[in-house]
Amino acid sequence: MTATPVQPDLKARHRAMWGLGNYARVADELIPELGQVLVEACEIGPGDHVLDIAAGTGNAAVPAALAGAEVTASDLSPDLLEIGRSRAAEAGAESVTWQEADAEALPFADGEFDVAMSCVGIMFTPFHEKSAAELVRVVRPGGRIGLISWTPEGFIGQMFAAMKPFMPPPPEGAQPPPRWGDEEHVRGLLGDRVGSFRAEKRTVSIDSFATGAEFRDFFKACYGPTIVAYRGIADDASRTAELDAALAELGDRYVDSGTMRWEYLLVTAVRS
């Protein structure tokens, strides 16, 4: 069991991590269509009151608002929310409220929303049972839940596996993010609190990198978790070179004629 005093420091480190680099480039240049995929899977439309959990820069919140919903976009990182607010204004998505919030302790009432969703966001909460309980709690009975998460066996899941030996050990009881991309794990997290459950593996095509080294260098510059991995070994040239080689080799294995395919799990469920 994780001691309570660890939590404030852990949350501060997570908040800082997602403020590193340029996550907006990752969302905008690599996976912009995933938000729309989730909005359509949740059948979001006019009249829906929607919560986007760990919304980041609004990849799903903005298209949900453009579909006519009233949206609250919540995230632990105020830096990402500020970018999202600007993105929404540029897109004309006026019905989005941006609110700093911890996905493991959401500041919303029971059953407040018609839909709760998360696009590669809630998966990064360290304590899955807590965030899953909050996810379900804030949805009204008969309301919808939608999730997109990277799978453990897909490219991003394998990237986290490659980085794991170079990262500091997680807090006791924390679970790795890609487990949210495992159907049975998510079924267990939601349990009988949902009355229906559908899961489908899909892929998103990435055509931004011709080589694994190009992928690695982009993530070294833009992606918070990768930046943290490198910062932890910055004084060890041999370890840095080892991680460089591991990420480039992984990228090369997935590049095929200039395209990478990243696997994710799309989950939809209805609140009991």
C-alpha positions as CSV (number, residue, x, y, z in Angstrom):
1,M,0.0,0.0,0.0
2,T,1.4,3.4,-1.0
3,A,1.9,5.8,1.9
4,T,-0.2,9.0,1.7
5,P,2.8,11.4,2.0
6,V,4.1,10.1,-1.3
7,Q,1.0,11.4,-3.2
8,P,1.6,15.2,-3.4
9,D,5.1,14.7,-4.6
10,L,4.0,12.0,-7.1
11,K,1.3,14.3,-8.5
12,A,3.7,17.2,-8.8
13,R,6.2,15.0,-10.7
14,H,3.4,13.9,-13.1
15,R,2.3,17.5,-13.6
16,A,5.8,18.6,-14.3
17,M,6.5,15.7,-16.7
18,W,3.5,16.5,-19.0
19,G,4.7,20.1,-19.1
20,L,8.0,19.1,-20.6
21,G,8.8,19.2,-24.2
22,N,5.9,19.9,-26.6
23,Y,3.0,17.4,-26.2
24,A,0.8,19.6,-28.4
25,R,3.0,18.6,-31.3
26,V,2.6,14.9,-30.5
27,A,-1.2,15.3,-30.4
28,D,-1.5,17.7,-33.4
29,E,1.0,16.1,-35.7
30,L,0.8,12.4,-34.9
31,I,-2.6,11.4,-33.5
32,P,-5.1,14.3,-34.3
33,E,-7.8,11.9,-35.6
34,L,-8.0,9.8,-32.4
35,G,-10.2,12.4,-30.6
36,Q,-12.7,12.3,-33.4
37,V,-12.7,8.5,-33.4
38,L,-13.6,8.5,-29.7
39,V,-16.3,11.2,-30.1
40,E,-18.0,9.1,-32.8
41,A,-17.7,5.9,-30.8
42,C,-19.4,7.5,-27.8
43,E,-22.1,8.9,-30.1
44,I,-21.6,12.4,-28.7
45,G,-24.0,15.1,-29.9
46,P,-26.1,18.1,-29.0
47,G,-27.4,18.1,-25.4
48,D,-24.7,15.8,-24.0
49,H,-22.8,16.8,-20.9
50,V,-19.4,15.4,-21.4
51,L,-16.3,15.0,-19.2
52,D,-12.9,14.5,-21.0
53,I,-10.6,13.1,-18.4
54,A,-6.8,13.7,-18.7
55,A,-7.8,15.8,-21.7
56,G,-4.4,17.2,-22.5
57,T,-4.6,19.8,-25.2
58,G,-8.2,18.8,-26.1
59,N,-7.8,16.2,-28.7
60,A,-11.2,14.7,-27.9
61,A,-12.8,17.7,-26.0
62,V,-12.7,20.0,-29.0
63,P,-14.4,17.7,-31.5
64,A,-16.9,16.8,-28.8
65,A,-17.8,20.5,-28.4
66,L,-17.9,20.9,-32.2
67,A,-20.4,18.0,-32.2
68,G,-22.7,20.1,-30.1
69,A,-21.9,18.8,-26.6
70,E,-21.3,20.8,-23.4
71,V,-17.8,19.7,-22.4
72,T,-15.6,19.9,-19.4
73,A,-12.0,19.2,-20.2
74,S,-10.0,18.2,-17.1
75,D,-6.3,17.5,-16.7
76,L,-3.6,17.5,-14.1
77,S,-1.4,19.8,-16.2
78,P,-2.3,23.5,-16.3
79,D,0.2,24.0,-19.1
80,L,-1.7,21.5,-21.4
81,L,-5.0,23.0,-20.5
82,E,-3.8,26.5,-21.5
83,I,-2.8,25.2,-24.9
84,G,-6.1,23.4,-25.2
85,R,-8.0,26.6,-24.4
86,S,-6.2,28.3,-27.3
87,R,-6.9,25.4,-29.6
88,A,-10.6,25.5,-28.8
89,A,-10.8,29.2,-29.4
90,E,-9.1,28.8,-32.8
91,A,-11.5,26.0,-33.7
92,G,-14.6,27.9,-32.6
93,A,-15.4,25.3,-29.9
94,E,-16.9,27.7,-27.4
95,S,-18.7,25.1,-25.2
96,V,-15.6,23.8,-23.4
97,T,-14.7,24.5,-19.8
98,W,-11.1,23.8,-18.9
99,Q,-10.5,22.6,-15.4
100,E,-7.4,21.4,-13.6
101,A,-8.2,18.1,-11.9
102,D,-6.7,14.8,-10.7
103,A,-8.2,11.8,-12.5
104,E,-7.8,9.8,-9.3
105,A,-9.9,12.3,-7.3
106,L,-12.2,14.2,-9.7
107,P,-13.9,17.3,-8.3
108,F,-17.3,16.4,-9.8
109,A,-20.6,15.1,-8.4
110,D,-21.8,11.5,-8.7
111,G,-23.6,11.0,-12.0
112,E,-22.9,14.6,-13.2
113,F,-22.1,13.6,-16.8
114,D,-23.8,11.9,-19.7
115,V,-20.5,10.8,-21.1
116,A,-17.0,10.4,-19.6
117,M,-14.2,9.7,-22.0
118,S,-10.4,9.7,-22.2
119,C,-8.1,9.6,-25.2
120,V,-4.7,8.2,-24.3
121,G,-5.0,10.1,-21.0
122,I,-6.4,8.3,-18.0
123,M,-4.1,5.4,-18.9
124,F,-1.2,7.4,-17.4
125,T,-2.7,7.6,-13.9
126,P,-0.5,5.5,-11.6
127,F,-3.3,3.8,-9.6
128,H,-5.7,2.3,-12.1
129,E,-8.4,1.2,-9.6
130,K,-8.7,4.8,-8.3
131,S,-9.1,6.4,-11.6
132,A,-11.4,3.7,-12.9
133,A,-13.7,4.2,-9.9
134,E,-13.8,8.0,-10.5
135,L,-14.4,7.5,-14.2
136,V,-17.5,5.4,-13.5
137,R,-18.7,7.5,-10.5
138,V,-19.1,10.7,-12.4
139,V,-21.3,9.1,-15.2
140,R,-25.1,8.9,-14.7
141,P,-26.8,5.5,-14.9
142,G,-27.3,4.7,-18.6
143,G,-24.5,7.2,-19.5
144,R,-21.6,6.3,-21.8
145,I,-17.9,5.7,-21.2
146,G,-15.3,5.8,-23.9
147,L,-11.6,5.1,-23.8
148,I,-8.7,5.0,-26.2
149,S,-5.5,3.5,-24.7
150,W,-2.2,2.2,-26.2
151,T,-1.9,-1.5,-26.1
152,P,1.0,-3.3,-24.3
153,E,2.0,-5.2,-27.4
154,G,1.6,-2.2,-29.8
155,F,4.3,0.3,-30.6
156,I,3.8,2.8,-27.8
157,G,3.4,-0.1,-25.2
158,Q,6.7,-1.5,-26.5
159,M,8.3,2.0,-26.3
160,F,7.4,2.1,-22.6
161,A,8.8,-1.4,-22.1
162,A,12.1,-0.3,-23.8
163,M,12.3,2.8,-21.5
164,K,11.4,1.0,-18.3
165,P,15.0,-0.1,-17.4
166,F,16.1,3.6,-17.7
167,M,13.3,5.1,-15.6
168,P,13.2,5.4,-11.8
169,P,11.1,2.7,-10.1
170,P,7.4,3.5,-9.9
171,P,5.7,4.0,-6.5
172,E,4.5,0.9,-4.7
173,G,1.1,-0.2,-6.1
174,A,1.4,1.8,-9.3
175,Q,0.6,0.0,-12.6
176,P,2.1,0.6,-16.0
177,P,0.1,2.8,-18.4
178,P,-0.3,0.3,-21.3
179,R,-2.4,-2.1,-19.1
180,W,-5.3,0.2,-19.9
181,G,-4.8,-1.2,-23.4
182,D,-5.5,-4.7,-22.2
183,E,-9.1,-5.7,-22.6
184,E,-9.3,-8.0,-19.6
185,H,-7.6,-5.5,-17.4
186,V,-10.1,-2.8,-18.3
187,R,-13.0,-5.2,-17.9
188,G,-11.7,-5.9,-14.4
189,L,-11.4,-2.3,-13.6
190,L,-14.9,-1.4,-14.6
191,G,-16.5,-4.6,-13.4
192,D,-20.2,-4.8,-12.8
193,R,-20.5,-1.0,-12.6
194,V,-21.0,-1.1,-16.4
195,G,-23.9,-3.0,-18.0
196,S,-22.3,-3.3,-21.5
197,F,-18.7,-3.4,-22.6
198,R,-17.2,-3.4,-26.1
199,A,-13.5,-3.5,-26.9
200,E,-11.8,-3.3,-30.3
201,K,-8.2,-3.1,-31.3
202,R,-7.4,-0.6,-34.0
203,T,-4.3,1.1,-35.4
204,V,-3.4,4.7,-36.3
205,S,-1.0,5.3,-39.2
206,I,1.9,7.5,-38.5
207,D,3.8,8.8,-41.6
208,S,6.1,11.4,-39.9
209,F,9.2,9.2,-39.5
210,A,11.3,7.6,-42.2
211,T,13.6,5.9,-39.6
212,G,13.6,4.9,-36.0
213,A,16.2,7.5,-35.2
214,E,13.8,10.2,-36.5
215,F,11.1,8.9,-34.2
216,R,13.5,8.8,-31.2
217,D,14.7,12.3,-31.7
218,F,11.2,13.7,-32.0
219,F,10.1,12.0,-28.8
220,K,13.3,13.1,-27.0
221,A,12.4,16.6,-27.8
222,C,8.6,16.6,-27.4
223,Y,7.3,13.7,-25.2
224,G,7.4,14.2,-21.5
225,P,7.9,10.6,-20.4
226,T,10.8,10.1,-22.8
227,I,12.4,13.4,-21.7
228,V,12.2,12.2,-18.1
229,A,13.9,8.9,-19.0
230,Y,16.8,10.8,-20.6
231,R,17.1,13.3,-17.8
232,G,17.5,10.5,-15.3
233,I,20.6,9.2,-17.1
234,A,22.0,12.5,-18.5
235,D,25.3,12.1,-16.6
236,D,25.9,8.6,-17.9
237,A,26.9,8.6,-21.6
238,S,26.9,4.9,-22.0
239,R,23.4,4.5,-20.6
240,T,22.2,7.4,-22.8
241,A,23.7,5.7,-25.9
242,E,22.1,2.5,-24.9
243,L,18.6,4.1,-24.7
244,D,19.3,5.9,-28.0
245,A,20.0,2.6,-29.6
246,A,17.0,0.8,-28.1
247,L,14.5,3.4,-29.2
248,A,16.0,3.7,-32.7
249,E,16.0,-0.1,-33.1
250,L,12.4,-0.3,-31.9
251,G,11.3,2.5,-34.3
252,D,13.1,0.8,-37.2
253,R,11.1,-2.4,-36.5
254,Y,7.8,-0.6,-36.9
255,V,8.7,1.7,-39.9
256,D,7.4,0.1,-43.1
257,S,7.8,2.2,-46.3
258,G,7.7,5.4,-44.3
259,T,4.6,4.5,-42.2
260,M,4.3,3.2,-38.6
261,R,1.1,1.6,-37.3
262,W,0.5,2.2,-33.6
263,E,-2.1,-0.1,-32.0
264,Y,-4.7,1.1,-29.5
265,L,-7.7,-0.4,-27.7
266,L,-11.0,1.4,-28.2
267,V,-13.4,0.7,-25.3
268,T,-17.0,1.8,-25.0
269,A,-19.3,0.9,-22.1
270,V,-22.7,1.9,-20.6
271,R,-23.0,2.8,-16.9
272,S,-25.1,0.4,-14.9
